[in-house]
Amino acid sequence: MEVERKEWTLEEYVHGGVPTSRHLQLRTSTMGVSKDDVPDGHVLLRLHWLSVDPYLRARLGSQRDGLYFPPFELHKPVTTFGIGEVLETKHSSFNAGEMVLNTIAPVSEYCTVPADALRKIELGPDSGVSALDYLSALGIPGFAAWIGITVIGNPKPGENVFISAAAGGVGIVAGQLAKLKGCRVVGSVGSDAKVKFLKEEIGYDDAFNYNVETDYDAALSKFFPDGIDIYFDNVGGQMLEAVVNHLNTHARIPLCGMISQYNQVWTDRFGVRNLLNLVGKQARMEGFMLDWNRFGEFVEEMTGYIKQRKIVSKHEIYRGTESFLESIQSMFTSSNAGKVIIQVNDEAKA
């Protein structure tokens, strides 16, 4: 038995700017979906949900430019994290009908992957966790937020925490984690609607629209009259420079990402000019990747928060595999609020 599937491939590396249809192309092909088509040690999946994250932009370029992710291969499928249903299996750990998290899911409707790329997940009303949670608060965004806030930031009650790109998948979770630790939390976002969303739905103490408050130094003086203890940086550039002028002694800056700079070659990026403040304030700025040795600890803590509704997520859902290019482009505008996810088919249940 064969099925038709659509799959996104990288046809040309993106050296600057936002990916376009010149770089990413949708291919249609057929694949076998019977047990005989599954190699030993592999599992055949029908994908239901796919994660779209800013780090994918780094993998669409040919250089290991700062984030040190290996680039995608030309003319090969683009992969991401996804949730799928087991259709056929030739591995004893999995059975047909089970739901799994796939760490190397192609942006497609079906795939066959090694069993070691999969992790079983429990869904349904009794689990207290949804499929979308596994790609947001319990996925890469939540893990990044947890490492940055809990491990590197090490927040203390009463500290002042600032989070940029605060309405994105990472920022939403980071802000809630800081609030759970007893901090005052302020975020920067790209629209007034997102300011309202953060304050009314996510529980931020305050937020500002960086397209309105264009003098970042003045904005930070207004929102942080007592200085900043933790800055969770998702954007880099001019916002990072402004923050460095407002640090308290022994402040911490977890560097999660710099999305304002991703679409430029490194020689054209904004250079932060005031890092001497880190010396005088005895502050620490630390980049981080995900420490998978701590993933179990993160899952245990975050699952508890989700089940108790102490942490909630917002999802920006795009429909169908065809929407991948539009969804990845959307992350470089102010249009989205929340974690960007593709619903691959109509049968997908959250």
Helices and strands as residue ranges (DSSP letters): E 2-10, E 24-32, G 35-37, E 42-52, H 55-59, E 79-89, E 99-106, E 110-114, G 115-117, E 118-120, G 133-135, H 140-146, I 147-153, E 160-163, H 169-180, E 184-189, H 192-197, I 198-202, E 206-209, H 216-223, E 228-232, H 237-244, E 247-255, G 259-261, G 266-268, H 276-280, E 284-287, G 292-294, H 295-307, E 315-319, G 321-323, H 324-330, E 339-343
